[in-house]
Amino acid sequence: MKLPDFTDFEPFNNLREQMGAELWALDETFNEQLHISLSEKALLTSDYMAVSLDQLSRDVDYRLRYKNANVVLIDENIFHLAACQNVLKKQGIQKVSWEVTNEMVCMQCLHQMNFDGVNLQKSRRQVHNQTVFDNFNLQKYWQNYPNFPLKSHYIALKTD
Ligand SMILES: [Zn+2]
């Protein structure tokens, strides 16, 4: 039996556009190389995952990714949102999660992403930078930048 190709079906495409849905989401089947599994999702939500640095990648705006999810990398007292200069210096196994406990956001990451205009190179932004840093809340951040599922497009963390 020949199935109709719904990607050429106009009403379907219009509906998809209205929904803002990407085509890949409809036909991409689960691939453990690219997609986080349910158990990985559970770990990211309730605890953390130990991954090697080369399993991580980043988005165009430097946000850290593990497969098709944005994650934070938990350091000693801070957590990283982005592939900042400190993350790029790291080696070996790292903790990634969607949750943090007492760690503070990394200021270099805010700078790297130009998050809410944070720019450490402009001294007149010092007060503004500090305000953004003080008010940063990871839960709120995920609400504004949903961490999952992301499109398959991503960039290698280290390009060498
Ligand atoms: Zn950082």
Backbone and ligand atoms as CSV (ligand in chain L), in Angstrom:
chain,resi,resn,atom,element,x,y,z
A,1,MET,N,N,0.840,-1.193,0.000
A,1,MET,CA,C,0.000,0.000,0.000
A,1,MET,C,C,0.879,1.249,0.000
A,2,LYS,N,N,0.519,2.198,-0.846
A,2,LYS,CA,C,1.312,3.430,-0.893
A,2,LYS,C,C,0.675,4.479,0.023
A,3,LEU,N,N,1.445,4.939,0.971
A,3,LEU,CA,C,0.918,5.946,1.897
A,3,LEU,C,C,1.074,7.334,1.287
A,4,PRO,N,N,0.110,8.223,1.538
A,4,PRO,CA,C,0.266,9.593,1.016
A,4,PRO,C,C,1.416,10.302,1.726
A,5,ASP,N,N,2.078,11.178,0.999
A,5,ASP,CA,C,3.164,11.955,1.594
A,5,ASP,C,C,2.571,13.233,2.190
A,6,PHE,N,N,2.414,13.240,3.502
A,6,PHE,CA,C,1.762,14.371,4.159
A,6,PHE,C,C,2.607,15.641,4.146
A,7,THR,N,N,3.891,15.503,3.827
A,7,THR,CA,C,4.703,16.719,3.773
A,7,THR,C,C,4.335,17.569,2.555
A,8,ASP,N,N,3.638,16.949,1.588
A,8,ASP,CA,C,3.170,17.701,0.407
A,8,ASP,C,C,1.700,18.078,0.521
A,9,PHE,N,N,1.090,17.772,1.623
A,9,PHE,CA,C,-0.335,17.957,1.790
A,9,PHE,C,C,-0.600,19.350,2.377
A,10,GLU,N,N,-1.168,20.224,1.544
A,10,GLU,CA,C,-1.259,21.656,1.892
A,10,GLU,C,C,-1.959,21.951,3.239
A,11,PRO,N,N,-3.164,21.412,3.474
A,11,PRO,CA,C,-3.824,21.723,4.768
A,11,PRO,C,C,-2.966,21.309,5.966
A,12,PHE,N,N,-2.271,20.215,5.815
A,12,PHE,CA,C,-1.416,19.740,6.896
A,12,PHE,C,C,-0.260,20.712,7.134
A,13,ASN,N,N,0.344,21.177,6.050
A,13,ASN,CA,C,1.450,22.115,6.171
A,13,ASN,C,C,1.004,23.447,6.782
A,14,ASN,N,N,-0.216,23.883,6.396
A,14,ASN,CA,C,-0.742,25.119,6.976
A,14,ASN,C,C,-0.938,24.963,8.477
A,15,LEU,N,N,-1.484,23.824,8.850
A,15,LEU,CA,C,-1.721,23.547,10.266
A,15,LEU,C,C,-0.393,23.540,11.032
A,16,ARG,N,N,0.580,22.890,10.429
A,16,ARG,CA,C,1.895,22.796,11.055
A,16,ARG,C,C,2.492,24.189,11.256
A,17,GLU,N,N,2.328,25.041,10.248
A,17,GLU,CA,C,2.840,26.399,10.355
A,17,GLU,C,C,2.158,27.165,11.478
A,18,GLN,N,N,0.827,26.987,11.561
A,18,GLN,CA,C,0.078,27.669,12.626
A,18,GLN,C,C,0.548,27.215,14.000
A,19,MET,N,N,0.892,25.951,14.101
A,19,MET,CA,C,1.348,25.406,15.373
A,19,MET,C,C,2.787,25.815,15.666
A,20,GLY,N,N,3.473,26.301,14.633
A,20,GLY,CA,C,4.876,26.648,14.787
A,20,GLY,C,C,5.740,25.412,14.965
A,21,ALA,N,N,5.218,24.289,14.533
A,21,ALA,CA,C,5.956,23.035,14.724
A,21,ALA,C,C,6.981,22.846,13.615
A,22,GLU,N,N,8.121,22.342,14.002
A,22,GLU,CA,C,9.159,22.042,13.023
A,22,GLU,C,C,8.901,20.659,12.439
A,23,LEU,N,N,9.199,20.538,11.181
A,23,LEU,CA,C,8.936,19.268,10.513
A,23,LEU,C,C,9.696,18.106,11.149
A,24,TRP,N,N,10.930,18.372,11.568
A,24,TRP,CA,C,11.728,17.275,12.112
A,24,TRP,C,C,11.053,16.602,13.292
A,25,ALA,N,N,10.317,17.415,14.077
A,25,ALA,CA,C,9.706,16.880,15.289
A,25,ALA,C,C,8.660,15.824,14.955
A,26,LEU,N,N,8.135,15.899,13.743
A,26,LEU,CA,C,7.066,14.987,13.367
A,26,LEU,C,C,7.591,13.692,12.776
A,27,ASP,N,N,8.754,13.759,12.178
A,27,ASP,CA,C,9.203,12.528,11.523
A,27,ASP,C,C,10.532,11.994,12.050
A,28,GLU,N,N,11.127,12.701,13.006
A,28,GLU,CA,C,12.407,12.233,13.510
A,28,GLU,C,C,12.153,11.150,14.562
A,29,THR,N,N,12.678,9.990,14.332
A,29,THR,CA,C,12.476,8.914,15.295
A,29,THR,C,C,13.578,8.962,16.344
A,30,PHE,N,N,13.324,8.321,17.466
A,30,PHE,CA,C,14.264,8.385,18.574
A,30,PHE,C,C,15.617,7.808,18.177
A,31,ASN,N,N,16.651,8.594,18.480
A,31,ASN,CA,C,18.018,8.195,18.181
A,31,ASN,C,C,18.833,8.501,19.427
A,32,GLU,N,N,19.353,7.477,20.067
A,32,GLU,CA,C,20.007,7.711,21.364
A,32,GLU,C,C,21.275,8.561,21.264
A,33,GLN,N,N,21.819,8.689,20.043
A,33,GLN,CA,C,22.979,9.569,19.860
A,33,GLN,C,C,22.567,11.041,19.926
A,34,LEU,N,N,21.328,11.309,19.533
A,34,LEU,CA,C,20.874,12.694,19.390
A,34,LEU,C,C,19.857,13.126,20.427
A,35,HIS,N,N,19.144,12.171,20.986
A,35,HIS,CA,C,18.006,12.513,21.844
A,35,HIS,C,C,18.182,11.967,23.250
A,36,ILE,N,N,17.824,12.767,24.237
A,36,ILE,CA,C,17.911,12.255,25.604
A,36,ILE,C,C,16.772,11.267,25.846
A,37,SER,N,N,17.087,10.242,26.603
A,37,SER,CA,C,16.099,9.201,26.894
A,37,SER,C,C,15.290,9.598,28.126
A,38,LEU,N,N,14.257,8.827,28.402
A,38,LEU,CA,C,13.432,9.106,29.581
A,38,LEU,C,C,14.245,9.007,30.866
A,39,SER,N,N,15.151,8.032,30.928
A,39,SER,CA,C,15.928,7.892,32.166
A,39,SER,C,C,16.931,9.038,32.311
A,40,GLU,N,N,17.480,9.507,31.190
A,40,GLU,CA,C,18.376,10.665,31.253
A,40,GLU,C,C,17.604,11.905,31.700
A,41,LYS,N,N,16.390,12.010,31.181
A,41,LYS,CA,C,15.528,13.137,31.543
A,41,LYS,C,C,15.246,13.125,33.052
A,42,ALA,N,N,14.976,11.940,33.558
A,42,ALA,CA,C,14.684,11.804,34.991
A,42,ALA,C,C,15.893,12.212,35.825
A,43,LEU,N,N,17.087,11.800,35.388
A,43,LEU,CA,C,18.309,12.168,36.116
A,43,LEU,C,C,18.547,13.675,36.086
A,44,LEU,N,N,18.355,14.277,34.925
A,44,LEU,CA,C,18.575,15.719,34.794
A,44,LEU,C,C,17.601,16.498,35.673
A,45,THR,N,N,16.404,15.966,35.811
A,45,THR,CA,C,15.374,16.652,36.585
A,45,THR,C,C,15.616,16.530,38.087
A,46,SER,N,N,16.012,15.343,38.517
A,46,SER,CA,C,16.040,15.108,39.964
A,46,SER,C,C,17.442,15.077,40.546
A,47,ASP,N,N,18.444,14.939,39.695
A,47,ASP,CA,C,19.794,14.750,40.206
A,47,ASP,C,C,20.759,15.364,39.188
A,48,TYR,N,N,21.726,14.610,38.756
A,48,TYR,CA,C,22.615,15.082,37.698
A,48,TYR,C,C,23.106,13.885,36.903
A,49,MET,N,N,23.698,14.161,35.754
A,49,MET,CA,C,24.305,13.115,34.940
A,49,MET,C,C,25.793,13.383,34.860
A,50,ALA,N,N,26.581,12.321,34.903
A,50,ALA,CA,C,28.018,12.456,34.718
A,50,ALA,C,C,28.316,12.186,33.246
A,51,VAL,N,N,28.838,13.177,32.566
A,51,VAL,CA,C,29.158,13.017,31.138
A,51,VAL,C,C,30.562,13.547,30.891
A,52,SER,N,N,31.185,13.053,29.849
A,52,SER,CA,C,32.504,13.594,29.531
A,52,SER,C,C,32.311,14.862,28.705
A,53,LEU,N,N,33.291,15.741,28.790
A,53,LEU,CA,C,33.166,17.039,28.142
A,53,LEU,C,C,32.891,16.895,26.642
A,54,ASP,N,N,33.445,15.852,26.027
A,54,ASP,CA,C,33.232,15.733,24.575
A,54,ASP,C,C,31.831,15.222,24.219
A,55,GLN,N,N,31.028,14.903,25.217
A,55,GLN,CA,C,29.619,14.574,24.942
A,55,GLN,C,C,28.755,15.836,24.923
A,56,LEU,N,N,29.358,16.961,25.303
A,56,LEU,CA,C,28.605,18.214,25.324
A,56,LEU,C,C,28.856,19.003,24.043
A,57,SER,N,N,27.886,19.822,23.709
A,57,SER,CA,C,28.045,20.720,22.567
A,57,SER,C,C,27.426,22.050,22.984
A,58,ARG,N,N,27.268,22.943,22.025
A,58,ARG,CA,C,26.660,24.229,22.369
A,58,ARG,C,C,25.770,24.726,21.240
A,59,ASP,N,N,24.906,25.678,21.601
A,59,ASP,CA,C,24.074,26.337,20.604
A,59,ASP,C,C,24.823,27.534,20.028
A,60,VAL,N,N,24.210,28.158,19.034
A,60,VAL,CA,C,24.815,29.343,18.412
A,60,VAL,C,C,25.100,30.425,19.458
A,61,ASP,N,N,24.202,30.563,20.420
A,61,ASP,CA,C,24.396,31.588,21.455
A,61,ASP,C,C,25.185,31.053,22.670
A,62,TYR,N,N,25.871,29.958,22.481
A,62,TYR,CA,C,26.804,29.381,23.462
A,62,TYR,C,C,26.169,28.570,24.580
A,63,ARG,N,N,24.827,28.471,24.606
A,63,ARG,CA,C,24.221,27.672,25.669
A,63,ARG,C,C,24.685,26.220,25.565
A,64,LEU,N,N,24.984,25.630,26.714
A,64,LEU,CA,C,25.493,24.258,26.748
A,64,LEU,C,C,24.395,23.262,26.429
A,65,ARG,N,N,24.781,22.240,25.685
A,65,ARG,CA,C,23.824,21.199,25.303
A,65,ARG,C,C,24.362,19.825,25.625
A,66,TYR,N,N,23.448,18.964,25.981
A,66,TYR,CA,C,23.711,17.537,26.004
A,66,TYR,C,C,22.635,16.936,25.101
A,67,LYS,N,N,23.049,16.342,23.988
A,67,LYS,CA,C,22.103,15.847,22.971
A,67,LYS,C,C,21.112,16.965,22.604
A,68,ASN,N,N,19.804,16.697,22.709
A,68,ASN,CA,C,18.841,17.722,22.284
A,68,ASN,C,C,18.293,18.518,23.460
A,69,ALA,N,N,19.106,18.686,24.496
A,69,ALA,CA,C,18.667,19.446,25.668
A,69,ALA,C,C,19.731,20.437,26.105
A,70,ASN,N,N,19.303,21.611,26.522
A,70,ASN,CA,C,20.229,22.523,27.195
A,70,ASN,C,C,20.382,22.049,28.634
A,71,VAL,N,N,21.587,22.138,29.118
A,71,VAL,CA,C,21.872,21.705,30.488
A,71,VAL,C,C,22.770,22.749,31.144
A,72,VAL,N,N,22.872,22.681,32.462
A,72,VAL,CA,C,23.891,23.472,33.137
A,72,VAL,C,C,24.978,22.528,33.618
A,73,LEU,N,N,26.195,23.029,33.637
A,73,LEU,CA,C,27.326,22.239,34.106
A,73,LEU,C,C,27.627,22.693,35.530
A,74,ILE,N,N,27.583,21.762,36.461
A,74,ILE,CA,C,27.767,22.106,37.867
A,74,ILE,C,C,29.241,22.026,38.241
A,75,ASP,N,N,29.736,23.180,38.698
A,75,ASP,CA,C,31.132,23.294,39.107
A,75,ASP,C,C,31.147,23.259,40.626
A,76,GLU,N,N,32.228,23.687,41.263
A,76,GLU,CA,C,32.256,23.602,42.725
A,76,GLU,C,C,31.202,24.478,43.389
A,77,ASN,N,N,31.295,25.792,43.189
A,77,ASN,CA,C,30.306,26.674,43.823
A,77,ASN,C,C,29.406,27.356,42.820
A,78,ILE,N,N,29.689,27.105,41.556
A,78,ILE,CA,C,28.919,27.794,40.524
A,78,ILE,C,C,28.376,26.795,39.515
A,79,PHE,N,N,27.456,27.274,38.702
A,79,PHE,CA,C,27.009,26.454,37.576
A,79,PHE,C,C,27.139,27.269,36.298
A,80,HIS,N,N,27.454,26.570,35.223
A,80,HIS,CA,C,27.657,27.213,33.925
A,80,HIS,C,C,26.462,26.974,33.024
A,81,LEU,N,N,26.027,28.030,32.370
A,81,LEU,CA,C,24.938,27.931,31.399
A,81,LEU,C,C,25.478,27.769,29.997
A,82,ALA,N,N,26.705,28.222,29.820
A,82,ALA,CA,C,27.235,28.392,28.468
A,82,ALA,C,C,28.640,27.805,28.358
A,83,ALA,N,N,29.096,27.742,27.126
A,83,ALA,CA,C,30.479,27.322,26.872
A,83,ALA,C,C,31.370,28.535,27.092
A,84,CYS,N,N,31.527,28.926,28.357
A,84,CYS,CA,C,32.350,30.090,28.690
A,84,CYS,C,C,33.817,29.663,28.698
A,85,GLN,N,N,34.710,30.618,28.889
A,85,GLN,CA,C,36.144,30.292,28.854
A,85,GLN,C,C,36.535,29.296,29.947
A,86,ASN,N,N,35.816,29.325,31.082
A,86,ASN,CA,C,36.127,28.385,32.169
A,86,ASN,C,C,35.720,26.961,31.803
A,87,VAL,N,N,34.589,26.826,31.127
A,87,VAL,CA,C,34.132,25.494,30.708
A,87,VAL,C,C,35.098,24.910,29.683
A,88,LEU,N,N,35.546,25.748,28.769
A,88,LEU,CA,C,36.430,25.252,27.707
A,88,LEU,C,C,37.774,24.760,28.254
A,89,LYS,N,N,38.144,25.234,29.439
A,89,LYS,CA,C,39.403,24.785,30.049
A,89,LYS,C,C,39.246,23.454,30.770
A,90,LYS,N,N,38.015,23.044,30.977
A,90,LYS,CA,C,37.773,21.820,31.751
A,90,LYS,C,C,38.159,20.577,30.960
A,91,GLN,N,N,38.334,19.489,31.727
A,91,GLN,CA,C,38.651,18.212,31.094
A,91,GLN,C,C,37.936,17.102,31.842
A,92,GLY,N,N,37.704,15.998,31.157
A,92,GLY,CA,C,37.162,14.807,31.811
A,92,GLY,C,C,35.684,14.874,32.118
A,93,ILE,N,N,35.296,14.105,33.141
A,93,ILE,CA,C,33.882,13.917,33.465
A,93,ILE,C,C,33.303,15.142,34.182
A,94,GLN,N,N,32.123,15.542,33.752
A,94,GLN,CA,C,31.456,16.714,34.315
A,94,GLN,C,C,30.044,16.351,34.754
A,95,LYS,N,N,29.522,17.149,35.683
A,95,LYS,CA,C,28.140,16.954,36.131
A,95,LYS,C,C,27.241,17.926,35.383
A,96,VAL,N,N,26.211,17.386,34.729
A,96,VAL,CA,C,25.244,18.273,34.092
A,96,VAL,C,C,23.859,17.996,34.666
A,97,SER,N,N,23.042,19.027,34.690
A,97,SER,CA,C,21.720,18.905,35.289
A,97,SER,C,C,20.774,19.978,34.766
A,98,TRP,N,N,19.501,19.883,35.205
A,98,TRP,CA,C,18.528,20.954,34.974
A,98,TRP,C,C,18.250,21.680,36.276
A,99,GLU,N,N,18.842,21.161,37.346
A,99,GLU,CA,C,18.551,21.673,38.683
A,99,GLU,C,C,19.847,22.083,39.363
A,100,VAL,N,N,19.762,23.100,40.196
A,100,VAL,CA,C,20.924,23.446,41.012
A,100,VAL,C,C,20.453,23.571,42.458
A,101,THR,N,N,21.389,23.485,43.387
A,101,THR,CA,C,20.997,23.641,44.798
A,101,THR,C,C,21.525,24.964,45.331
A,102,ASN,N,N,22.796,25.004,45.720
A,102,ASN,CA,C,23.317,26.246,46.311
A,102,ASN,C,C,24.279,26.980,45.394
A,103,GLU,N,N,24.514,26.427,44.230
A,103,GLU,CA,C,25.502,27.035,43.343
A,103,GLU,C,C,24.981,28.359,42.772
A,104,MET,N,N,25.924,29.238,42.452
A,104,MET,CA,C,25.577,30.523,41.837
A,104,MET,C,C,25.882,30.458,40.343
A,105,VAL,N,N,25.172,31.273,39.605
A,105,VAL,CA,C,25.413,31.296,38.162
A,105,VAL,C,C,26.804,31.865,37.884
A,106,CYS,N,N,27.421,31.383,36.833
A,106,CYS,CA,C,28.753,31.850,36.434
A,106,CYS,C,C,28.630,33.181,35.688
A,107,MET,N,N,29.317,34.176,36.170
A,107,MET,CA,C,29.267,35.506,35.553
A,107,MET,C,C,29.844,35.489,34.136
A,108,GLN,N,N,30.872,34.670,33.921
A,108,GLN,CA,C,31.468,34.563,32.580
A,108,GLN,C,C,30.443,34.040,31.568
A,109,CYS,N,N,29.578,33.125,32.020
A,109,CYS,CA,C,28.545,32.580,31.135
A,109,CYS,C,C,27.557,33.676,30.735
A,110,LEU,N,N,27.147,34.486,31.719
A,110,LEU,CA,C,26.213,35.583,31.422
A,110,LEU,C,C,26.843,36.521,30.399
A,111,HIS,N,N,28.137,36.759,30.571
A,111,HIS,CA,C,28.876,37.614,29.642
A,111,HIS,C,C,28.944,36.968,28.246
A,112,GLN,N,N,29.276,35.688,28.220
A,112,GLN,CA,C,29.424,34.964,26.954
A,112,GLN,C,C,28.126,34.996,26.139
A,113,MET,N,N,27.001,34.880,26.839
A,113,MET,CA,C,25.697,34.877,26.177
A,113,MET,C,C,25.138,36.274,25.993
A,114,ASN,N,N,25.835,37.268,26.549
A,114,ASN,CA,C,25.322,38.634,26.581
A,114,ASN,C,C,23.919,38.622,27.194
A,115,PHE,N,N,23.767,37.811,28.241
A,115,PHE,CA,C,22.462,37.601,28.867
A,115,PHE,C,C,21.957,38.894,29.506
A,116,ASP,N,N,20.794,39.345,29.099
A,116,ASP,CA,C,20.207,40.613,29.591
A,116,ASP,C,C,21.205,41.769,29.522
A,117,GLY,N,N,22.073,41.730,28.537
A,117,GLY,CA,C,23.015,42.828,28.336
A,117,GLY,C,C,24.259,42.782,29.212
A,118,VAL,N,N,24.492,41.656,29.890
A,118,VAL,CA,C,25.704,41.545,30.715
A,118,VAL,C,C,26.935,41.633,29.817
A,119,ASN,N,N,27.827,42.539,30.161
A,119,ASN,CA,C,29.065,42.697,29.411
A,119,ASN,C,C,30.161,43.097,30.386
A,120,LEU,N,N,31.081,42.171,30.621
A,120,LEU,CA,C,32.117,42.415,31.628
A,120,LEU,C,C,33.211,43.348,31.131
A,121,GLN,N,N,33.206,43.626,29.827
A,121,GLN,CA,C,34.249,44.503,29.290
A,121,GLN,C,C,33.888,45.979,29.383
A,122,LYS,N,N,32.633,46.251,29.689
A,122,LYS,CA,C,32.217,47.651,29.790
A,122,LYS,C,C,32.043,48.014,31.257
A,123,SER,N,N,32.927,48.866,31.768
A,123,SER,CA,C,32.908,49.157,33.209
A,123,SER,C,C,31.633,49.887,33.621
A,124,ARG,N,N,31.039,50.640,32.698
A,124,ARG,CA,C,29.807,51.332,33.085
A,124,ARG,C,C,28.634,50.372,33.270
A,125,ARG,N,N,28.807,49.112,32.864
A,125,ARG,CA,C,27.746,48.123,33.056
A,125,ARG,C,C,27.882,47.380,34.388
A,126,GLN,N,N,28.869,47.730,35.188
A,126,GLN,CA,C,29.166,46.977,36.400
A,126,GLN,C,C,27.946,46.776,37.300
A,127,VAL,N,N,27.218,47.859,37.550
A,127,VAL,CA,C,26.050,47.781,38.431
A,127,VAL,C,C,24.975,46.913,37.774
A,128,HIS,N,N,24.773,47.131,36.488
A,128,HIS,CA,C,23.791,46.327,35.753
A,128,HIS,C,C,24.168,44.846,35.790
A,129,ASN,N,N,25.426,44.542,35.536
A,129,ASN,CA,C,25.896,43.155,35.557
A,129,ASN,C,C,25.598,42.510,36.908
A,130,GLN,N,N,25.885,43.238,37.963
A,130,GLN,CA,C,25.686,42.712,39.310
A,130,GLN,C,C,24.198,42.458,39.582
A,131,THR,N,N,23.347,43.370,39.105
A,131,THR,CA,C,21.902,43.221,39.309
A,131,THR,C,C,21.388,41.968,38.607
A,132,VAL,N,N,21.827,41.767,37.356
A,132,VAL,CA,C,21.392,40.579,36.605
A,132,VAL,C,C,21.867,39.316,37.327
A,133,PHE,N,N,23.111,39.352,37.771
A,133,PHE,CA,C,23.700,38.222,38.491
A,133,PHE,C,C,22.912,37.917,39.767
A,134,ASP,N,N,22.639,38.958,40.562
A,134,ASP,CA,C,21.926,38.788,41.835
A,134,ASP,C,C,20.514,38.240,41.634
A,135,ASN,N,N,19.886,38.646,40.541
A,135,ASN,CA,C,18.490,38.248,40.321
A,135,ASN,C,C,18.347,36.990,39.486
A,136,PHE,N,N,19.451,36.404,39.079
A,136,PHE,CA,C,19.353,35.239,38.204
A,136,PHE,C,C,18.706,34.068,38.935
A,137,ASN,N,N,17.728,33.471,38.265
A,137,ASN,CA,C,17.019,32.329,38.838
A,137,ASN,C,C,16.881,31.271,37.746
A,138,LEU,N,N,17.411,30.097,38.020
A,138,LEU,CA,C,17.447,29.063,36.978
A,138,LEU,C,C,16.045,28.606,36.553
A,139,GLN,N,N,15.134,28.491,37.497
A,139,GLN,CA,C,13.764,28.081,37.149
A,139,GLN,C,C,13.140,29.073,36.167
A,140,LYS,N,N,13.329,30.347,36.485
A,140,LYS,CA,C,12.771,31.388,35.627
A,140,LYS,C,C,13.451,31.358,34.257
A,141,TYR,N,N,14.750,31.116,34.280
A,141,TYR,CA,C,15.528,31.045,33.043
A,141,TYR,C,C,14.987,29.952,32.120
A,142,TRP,N,N,14.718,28.771,32.680
A,142,TRP,CA,C,14.193,27.675,31.857
A,142,TRP,C,C,12.803,27.993,31.318
A,143,GLN,N,N,12.062,28.807,32.079
A,143,GLN,CA,C,10.742,29.189,31.564
A,143,GLN,C,C,10.876,30.071,30.327
A,144,ASN,N,N,11.881,30.918,30.328
A,144,ASN,CA,C,12.094,31.803,29.180
A,144,ASN,C,C,12.839,31.125,28.035
A,145,TYR,N,N,13.685,30.177,28.395
A,145,TYR,CA,C,14.458,29.446,27.386
A,145,TYR,C,C,14.254,27.950,27.609
A,146,PRO,N,N,13.143,27.406,27.098
A,146,PRO,CA,C,12.876,25.977,27.337
A,146,PRO,C,C,14.068,25.117,26.931
A,147,ASN,N,N,14.405,24.183,27.808
A,147,ASN,CA,C,15.650,23.432,27.627
A,147,ASN,C,C,15.500,22.142,26.826
A,148,PHE,N,N,14.274,21.820,26.437
A,148,PHE,CA,C,14.054,20.534,25.796
A,148,PHE,C,C,12.677,20.510,25.137
A,149,PRO,N,N,12.494,19.865,23.981
A,149,PRO,CA,C,13.540,19.329,23.107
A,149,PRO,C,C,14.030,20.406,22.148
A,150,LEU,N,N,15.308,20.390,21.864
A,150,LEU,CA,C,15.886,21.365,20.950
A,150,LEU,C,C,16.034,20.740,19.569
A,151,LYS,N,N,16.186,21.593,18.591
A,151,LYS,CA,C,16.446,21.091,17.238
A,151,LYS,C,C,17.792,20.380,17.204
A,152,SER,N,N,17.958,19.558,16.215
A,152,SER,CA,C,19.176,18.750,16.143
A,152,SER,C,C,20.442,19.550,15.853
A,153,HIS,N,N,20.271,20.780,15.418
A,153,HIS,CA,C,21.444,21.555,15.033
A,153,HIS,C,C,22.239,22.012,16.253
A,154,TYR,N,N,23.501,21.721,16.296
A,154,TYR,CA,C,24.340,22.202,17.382
A,154,TYR,C,C,25.783,22.304,16.911
A,155,ILE,N,N,26.623,22.872,17.780
A,155,ILE,CA,C,28.003,23.177,17.416
A,155,ILE,C,C,28.920,22.471,18.400
A,156,ALA,N,N,30.013,21.951,17.918
A,156,ALA,CA,C,30.977,21.272,18.804
A,156,ALA,C,C,31.522,22.276,19.812
A,157,LEU,N,N,31.747,21.784,21.020
A,157,LEU,CA,C,32.219,22.656,22.091
A,157,LEU,C,C,33.608,23.217,21.768
A,158,LYS,N,N,34.481,22.317,21.417
A,158,LYS,CA,C,35.834,22.726,21.065
A,158,LYS,C,C,36.019,22.465,19.584
A,159,THR,N,N,36.485,23.452,18.889
A,159,THR,CA,C,36.562,23.305,17.440
A,159,THR,C,C,37.911,22.820,16.951
A,160,ASP,N,N,38.864,22.612,17.901
A,160,ASP,CA,C,40.194,22.141,17.433
A,160,ASP,C,C,40.188,20.629,17.221
L,1,ZN,ZN,ZN,30.666,29.741,32.923
